[in-house]
Amino acid sequence: MNVSTMSPEQAVTSLSALAQSSRLKIFRLLVVAGDQGCTVGDIGKQLELPSATLSFHLKELAHSGLIEKKQQGRFVNYVANYSQMKSLITFLSEQCCEGIEQDECVVNVEICD
């Protein structure tokens, strides 16, 4: 299995960011939105979050590296960082099949390729 490039400290930061229901909802929304992402206004409307609360949660997710800002004209869109997500999945699963045949392992970290 591939060796993760994520450090344990980075994994804790990412998991901490996702360990709050509003942030988890935001992240899942951005994963579904794809490369185009969503504006802050769209995220707030879809999840019914006040601006101040949403701003705090976006800051935490951005700090973890799980989301990024993308300037698109006059607007700033937030997008999921799929590379960081895959690194976290790899970090969490890289030793799960240690000692058994590769084709017997039920975890497929290649899903996000």
Secondary structure per residue as TSV (DSSP state, phi and psi in degrees):
chain	resnum	aa	ss	phi	psi
A	1	M	-	360.0	149.5
A	2	N	-	-64.4	145.2
A	3	V	-	-85.6	130.5
A	4	S	-	-70.0	144.6
A	5	T	-	-93.7	1.2
A	6	M	-	-85.3	133.8
A	7	S	-	-81.8	160.1
A	8	P	H	-57.4	-35.7
A	9	E	H	-65.6	-41.8
A	10	Q	H	-64.5	-39.0
A	11	A	H	-62.9	-42.8
A	12	V	H	-62.3	-42.7
A	13	T	H	-61.4	-45.0
A	14	S	H	-65.5	-45.3
A	15	L	H	-65.7	-37.2
A	16	S	H	-62.8	-40.1
A	17	A	H	-64.0	-35.2
A	18	L	H	-85.7	-6.8
A	19	A	S	-85.5	33.2
A	20	Q	S	-142.6	132.3
A	21	S	H	-60.6	-41.4
A	22	S	H	-65.9	-41.2
A	23	R	H	-67.1	-38.2
A	24	L	H	-63.5	-41.6
A	25	K	H	-63.1	-43.1
A	26	I	H	-60.7	-48.0
A	27	F	H	-61.5	-45.2
A	28	R	H	-62.8	-40.3
A	29	L	H	-60.1	-43.4
A	30	L	H	-70.7	-33.1
A	31	V	H	-62.4	-44.9
A	32	V	H	-67.3	-35.6
A	33	A	H	-65.6	-23.8
A	34	G	G	77.9	-157.9
A	35	D	G	-66.0	-21.6
A	36	Q	G	-75.6	-30.5
A	37	G	-	68.7	-161.3
A	38	C	E	-142.0	149.2
A	39	T	E	-76.7	162.7
A	40	V	H	-58.2	-42.6
A	41	G	H	-60.5	-42.9
A	42	D	H	-65.2	-41.0
A	43	I	H	-62.5	-47.3
A	44	G	H	-59.3	-43.0
A	45	K	H	-65.8	-47.9
A	46	Q	H	-65.2	-35.2
A	47	L	H	-103.7	-1.0
A	48	E	T	54.1	52.1
A	49	L	-	-111.9	135.5
A	50	P	-	-64.7	151.7
A	51	S	H	-54.8	-46.7
A	52	A	H	-63.3	-42.9
A	53	T	H	-65.1	-45.7
A	54	L	H	-61.1	-43.5
A	55	S	H	-58.2	-43.9
A	56	F	H	-61.3	-46.4
A	57	H	H	-66.6	-39.8
A	58	L	H	-63.5	-38.7
A	59	K	H	-62.0	-42.8
A	60	E	H	-65.1	-43.1
A	61	L	H	-67.3	-38.7
A	62	A	H	-66.2	-40.7
A	63	H	H	-59.9	-36.0
A	64	S	H	-74.4	-15.9
A	65	G	T	87.8	0.1
A	66	L	S	-76.8	-21.4
A	67	I	E	-133.3	160.8
A	68	E	E	-138.6	156.6
A	69	K	E	-90.6	140.4
A	70	K	E	-130.9	122.6
A	71	Q	E	-77.1	124.1
A	72	Q	E	-130.3	93.5
A	73	G	T	66.7	-127.4
A	74	R	T	-81.4	-10.4
A	75	F	E	-106.1	153.4
A	76	V	E	-110.0	121.1
A	77	N	E	-104.5	146.0
A	78	Y	E	-101.2	138.5
A	79	V	E	-131.3	150.8
A	80	A	E	-71.0	142.1
A	81	N	-	-95.0	93.8
A	82	Y	H	-63.4	-32.5
A	83	S	H	-62.8	-44.4
A	84	Q	H	-66.3	-39.9
A	85	M	H	-61.6	-44.6
A	86	K	H	-65.1	-38.8
A	87	S	H	-62.0	-39.5
A	88	L	H	-66.5	-44.3
A	89	I	H	-60.9	-43.7
A	90	T	H	-62.9	-45.0
A	91	F	H	-57.5	-44.2
A	92	L	H	-71.4	-26.6
A	93	S	H	-112.9	-2.2
A	94	E	T	-64.5	-22.9
A	95	Q	T	-111.5	8.0
A	96	C	T	-66.8	-30.8
A	97	C	T	-107.2	19.2
A	98	E	T	-56.6	126.6
A	99	G	T	90.5	0.2
A	100	I	S	-122.6	165.6
A	101	E	-	-62.3	140.3
A	102	Q	G	-54.8	-42.2
A	103	D	G	-73.6	-8.7
A	104	E	G	-93.1	-10.9
A	105	C	-	-73.3	132.4
A	106	V	-	-85.6	-10.2
A	107	V	-	-93.5	127.8
A	108	N	-	-119.0	96.4
A	109	V	G	-77.9	-1.8
A	110	E	G	-82.6	-3.4
A	111	I	G	-54.4	-39.3
A	112	C	G	-88.8	6.8
A	113	D	-	-69.3	360.0
